[in-house]
Structure formats: C-alpha cells, structure tokens
Amino acid sequence: MIHRLMELTGVCDVRRVLAAGDTVNDLAAARNAGVVAAGVRTGELHRADIDVHPHIHVLGGVRDIPGLLKIS
C-alpha cells in the first residue's frame, strides 16, 4: 500500500517517506516498505511496546510529525 501511494504521488525515494503509526501493523508496513518508521504513543502501543518493533522515531502524538519533516 505504501509503495502504491508513492507511485500515485510521484515519490520514488523511500527515504523521503515517513510512515507514522500506532499499531504493530503500522510499524511492520513501514519496515516492509523501507520507509522511515515512526511509532506514535497516542494509540494502542506504549513506549515499551514500540521499542520491541523496528522504528526510527517515537512520537508523543501526530502533532510531533512536522518536526521530523525536512522540505527540500
């Protein structure tokens, strides 16, 4: 799904994609797609739960996403 959305939006570089999610499936999808994964603590996962799954960032909430974005 992530790669399909990249195709539809013309994004070719997985390093330019951030997938933020609050479930194990969200983090797995990001990992499988090769994009930057961010665990969000406002959903069903707590910090300890997020830490056992591959991720790059842990966010307190979606309000923290703009701080990760780099516009170039």
Contact map, one row per residue, 1 for C-alpha under 8 A:
111110000000000000000000000000000000000000000000000000000000000000000000
111111000000000000000000000011001000000000000000000000000000000000000000
111111100000000000000000000000001000000000000000000000000000000000000000
111111110000000000000000000000000000000000000000000000000000000000000000
111111111000000000000000000000000000000000000000000000000000000000000000
011111111111000000000000000000000000000000000000000000000000000000000000
001111111111000000000000000000000000000000000000000000000000000000000000
000111111110000000000000000000000000000000000000000000000000000000000000
000011111110000000000000000000000000000000000000000000000000000000000000
000001111111000000000000000000000000000000000000000000000000000000000000
000001111111110100000000000000000000000000000000000000000000000000000000
000001100111110000000000000000000000000000000000000000000000000000000000
000000000011111110000000000000000000000000000000000000000000000000000000
000000000011111110000000000000001111000000000000000000000000000000000000
000000000000111111000000000000000111000000000000000000000000000000000000
000000000010111111000000000000000011000000000000000000000000000000000000
000000000000111111100000000000000011000000000000000000000000000000000000
000000000000001111110000000000000011110000000000000000000000000000000000
000000000000000011111000011001000011110000000000000000000000000000000000
000000000000000001111100011000000000111100000000000000000000010000000000
000000000000000000111110011000000000111100000000000000000000000000000000
000000000000000000011111011000000000001111111000000000000000000000000000
000000000000000000001111111000000000001000111000000000000000000000000000
000000000000000000000111111100000000000000001000010010000000000000000000
000000000000000000000011111110000000000000000000000000000000000000000000
000000000000000000111111111111000000000000000000000000000000000000000000
000000000000000000111111111111100000111000000000000011100000000000000000
000000000000000000000001111111110000000000000000000011000000000000000000
010000000000000000000000111111111000000000000000000000000000000000000000
010000000000000000100000011111111111100000000000000000000000000000000000
000000000000000000000000001111111111100000000000000001100000000000000000
000000000000000000000000000111111110000000000000000000000000000000000000
011000000000010000000000000011111110000000000000000000000000000000000000
000000000000011000000000000001111111000000000000000000000000000000000000
000000000000011111100000000001111111100000000000000000000000000000000000
000000000000011111100000000001100111110000000000000000110000000000000000
000000000000000001111000001001100011111000000000000001111000000000000000
000000000000000001111000001000000001111100000000000000111110000000000000
000000000000000000011110001000000000111110000000010000101110000000000000
000000000000000000011100000000000000011111101000000000000111110000000000
000000000000000000000100000000000000001111111110000000000111100000000000
000000000000000000000100000000000000000111111100000000000001100000000000
000000000000000000000110000000000000000111111100000000000000000000000000
000000000000000000000110000000000000000011111100000000000000000000000000
000000000000000000000111000000000000000111111111110000000000000000000000
000000000000000000000000000000000000000011111111110000000000000000000000
000000000000000000000000000000000000000010001111111000000100000000000000
000000000000000000000000000000000000000000001111111100000000000000000000
000000000000000000000000000000000000000000001111111110000000000000000000
000000000000000000000001000000000000001000001111111111100100000000000000
000000000000000000000000000000000000000000000011111111100000000000000000
000000000000000000000000000000000000000000000001111111000000000000000000
000000000000000000000001001100000000000000000000111111100000000000000000
000000000000000000000000001100100000100000000000011111110000000000000000
000000000000000000000000001000100001111000000000011011111100000000000000
000000000000000000000000000000000001110000000000000001111100000000000000
000000000000000000000000000000000000111000000000000000111110000000000000
000000000000000000000000000000000000011110000010010000111111000000000000
000000000000000000000000000000000000011110000000000000001111110110000000
000000000000000000000000000000000000000111000000000000000111111100000000
000000000000000000000000000000000000000111000000000000000011111110000000
000000000000000000010000000000000000000100000000000000000011111110000000
000000000000000000000000000000000000000000000000000000000001111111000000
000000000000000000000000000000000000000000000000000000000011111111110000
000000000000000000000000000000000000000000000000000000000010111111111000
000000000000000000000000000000000000000000000000000000000000001111111000
000000000000000000000000000000000000000000000000000000000000000111111000
000000000000000000000000000000000000000000000000000000000000000111111100
000000000000000000000000000000000000000000000000000000000000000011111110
000000000000000000000000000000000000000000000000000000000000000000011111
000000000000000000000000000000000000000000000000000000000000000000001111
000000000000000000000000000000000000000000000000000000000000000000000111
